[in-house]
Amino acid sequence: MSRSVPPSVSEITKLIKNLTETQNPSPAIIKKEAKKVQKEWDLIGELRNFNYLPSPRKNVINGSGILLHTNLGRAPLGQKVIERISATLSGYVDLEIDLQTGERGERTHYLDELATSFIPHYKTAWVNNCAAAVLLALNTLKKATGLDRIIISRGELVEIGGGFRVPEIMEEAGLKLIEVGTTNKTRLSDYKDALKKNDAIIGKIHPSNFSMDGFTESVPVEELIPLASKFEVPLFFDAGTMTPEELRRLPDGVTCITMSTDKTLGATQGGLLLSPQKMQKKIFKNPLYRALRLDKISLTALEVAFEALAEKKERRTLPLFEMLHTPLSTLNERAQDILKLELKNFRIEASPCNASLGGGAQFENISSLGLRLIPNENSRFGPIRIIEGLRQGTPIILATVVQNYATINLLTVLPWQIESLKEALRNLDARIAYESSAN
């Protein structure tokens, strides 16, 4: 059988561009794929959909009701952060220079001062995520004390997003685990008995991405402080997330405290490591600190966030805190505006629902309002198909199924995205009409 002559790479490139118009991948990626298609032309038979090609990040309307959606970049940064980043970082910036002396400066000096005026007892270190903060803290504690074991409750051996397990991070820091208590019950006496047999770091992990109810017991970090002092061993506490008010009330006496900056501050992803000044100096000397430290973009975003947190009236300039304090009456006003849309292939109903903070931050329901998308009778578009259509449409919406209805949770739809949401619903209506007529 004779081989067909494939089109030129230039011709295939044009075809791929037409088939991936909404994806907008890089020309270099398209050309690479065109060469591959040309080489395999006889096997392909016809050009397929090329929407699988990698493409730049796209704006997504978050209708999931998860405020800190890990797959959607967690906390949106907000206009004040973007303006500061644009104004400050479009050129060079005094990242590590003291403009008074002309000598090398400290990149986190301003951020440290903002934080320590807000947080009593502790000094700060900033790294690129909470797992990095845990690794840095534990590795530094091991080096500083010579202790190579950590006591941890069996109920706190948690796994965080992406399959990362806290025990594995601890082991990577060079520590051996001493497990105490049971999955559902750990008492202060369990830690005390372990310390009588071993010199070890006391570890406390807040189980922030799950909850246990019923026959349970755990030891608050406040009760572990005198125990650590009595046995003269360090106390490590991974708090995960805290409210601004909880930050102000942190108890004195913990050796290292770690948390996520996006969950706690409503800012860019990062890790905050709190410790007394003596321990902070040892953290800064650890080679891991340089490897894990934040870049200028993240530092700038955190500066704006901490400025806002320090002034209570400014907190709602951060989208996370604005969403957390949006009243149902406001969501209802937005819903009534959207319900005015004239659609032919499905109808919209407003219905109470719940949102959650997400990001492994809390296991908590937040009152919200959802838009149910209900297809016409005999429609082939069930809830899963509608969600797929929204996810693959323009503008992009991430929705969920609630009580067997495709639902857009309005709490996580930012106010400036409402008009785009309407456009996406009109486009979905047209898509349903087109696919229904084609079938």
JOMO-V902903 format. One record per pair of residues at least 6 apart in sequence whose ideal C-beta (glycine too) atoms are under 6 Angstrom apart, sorted by the first residue. I is the first residue (numbers start at 0). J is the second residue. D is the distance in whole Angstrom. If there is no record, write none. Layout:
i;j;d
I;J;D
I;J;D
This chain:
i;j;d
2;41;6
5;37;5
5;40;4
8;33;5
8;34;6
8;37;6
11;33;4
11;36;5
11;37;6
12;29;6
12;30;6
12;33;4
14;46;6
15;29;5
15;33;6
15;49;5
18;49;5
19;49;5
19;50;6
19;52;6
21;393;6
22;50;5
22;54;4
23;54;6
24;52;4
24;54;4
28;52;6
57;395;6
59;71;6
59;395;5
59;397;6
60;394;6
60;396;5
60;412;6
60;416;5
60;420;6
61;68;6
61;71;5
61;397;6
61;411;4
62;396;5
62;397;6
62;398;4
62;407;4
62;408;5
62;412;6
63;397;5
63;399;5
64;354;4
64;367;6
64;408;3
64;411;6
65;355;6
65;357;4
66;322;6
66;356;5
66;357;6
66;411;6
67;73;5
67;74;6
67;356;6
67;357;4
67;358;3
67;360;6
68;357;6
69;160;5
69;358;6
73;261;5
73;268;6
73;358;5
74;261;5
74;265;5
74;319;5
75;318;4
76;300;6
77;317;5
77;318;5
79;303;6
79;316;5
80;300;5
80;303;5
83;299;6
83;303;5
84;299;5
87;299;6
94;106;5
94;295;5
95;103;6
95;104;5
95;106;5
96;104;5
97;104;4
107;125;6
110;301;6
110;302;5
111;123;5
113;305;4
114;123;5
117;309;6
118;246;5
120;251;4
121;273;4
122;276;5
122;279;4
124;272;4
124;282;5
125;293;5
126;132;5
126;135;6
126;270;4
126;291;4
127;269;6
127;291;6
128;268;6
128;270;5
129;257;6
129;259;4
129;270;4
130;168;6
131;270;5
131;291;4
132;257;4
132;270;3
132;272;4
133;168;5
133;237;6
133;257;5
134;168;6
134;172;5
135;287;5
135;291;6
136;255;4
136;257;6
136;272;5
137;169;6
137;172;4
137;174;6
138;172;4
138;287;6
139;281;5
139;282;5
139;285;5
140;200;6
140;233;5
141;147;6
141;173;5
143;281;5
146;198;6
146;199;6
146;200;5
147;174;6
148;175;5
148;177;5
148;197;6
148;199;4
149;169;6
149;174;5
149;199;6
149;200;4
149;202;5
150;177;5
150;179;6
150;190;6
150;193;5
150;199;5
150;201;5
151;176;6
151;202;4
152;179;6
152;180;5
152;185;4
153;178;5
153;180;5
153;181;6
153;182;5
154;182;5
154;185;6
155;204;4
155;206;6
156;166;5
157;165;5
157;206;5
158;164;5
159;359;5
160;359;6
165;204;6
166;176;6
177;193;5
177;197;6
177;199;6
179;189;4
179;193;5
180;189;5
183;214;6
183;215;5
184;216;4
185;217;6
187;218;5
187;222;6
190;226;6
194;230;5
200;233;5
200;235;6
201;223;6
201;227;5
201;234;5
202;235;5
203;220;5
203;223;6
203;236;5
204;237;5
205;238;5
205;239;5
207;239;4
207;240;6
207;359;6
207;360;6
208;359;4
210;362;4
220;236;5
221;250;5
223;234;6
224;252;4
227;234;4
233;254;4
234;253;5
234;254;5
235;255;5
236;253;5
236;256;5
237;257;5
238;256;6
238;258;5
239;258;6
240;258;6
240;259;6
240;262;4
240;263;5
240;360;4
241;258;6
241;263;5
243;308;5
255;274;5
256;273;4
257;272;5
258;271;5
260;266;5
260;269;4
260;271;5
260;301;6
261;268;5
262;358;5
262;360;4
264;304;4
265;304;6
265;317;4
265;319;3
265;320;5
266;300;5
266;301;5
266;304;4
267;297;5
267;300;4
269;293;6
269;297;6
282;288;6
304;317;6
307;313;4
307;314;5
307;316;5
307;317;5
314;320;4
315;321;5
322;410;6
330;368;4
330;409;5
333;409;6
333;417;6
334;349;4
334;368;6
338;347;6
340;424;6
342;428;5
344;375;6
344;428;5
344;431;4
344;432;5
345;372;5
345;373;6
345;374;5
346;373;5
347;370;5
348;371;4
349;368;6
350;369;5
350;371;5
352;367;5
352;369;4
352;401;6
353;364;4
353;367;6
354;365;4
354;367;4
354;408;6
354;410;4
367;408;5
367;410;4
368;409;5
369;401;6
369;406;4
369;408;5
370;407;4
371;404;4
371;406;5
372;385;5
372;405;4
374;380;5
380;431;5
382;400;5
382;404;6
382;405;4
385;405;4
386;398;5
386;405;5
388;427;5
388;430;6
389;396;4
389;398;5
392;423;6
392;426;5
392;427;6
393;426;6
394;419;4
394;423;5
396;423;5
398;405;6
398;407;5
399;406;6
412;420;6
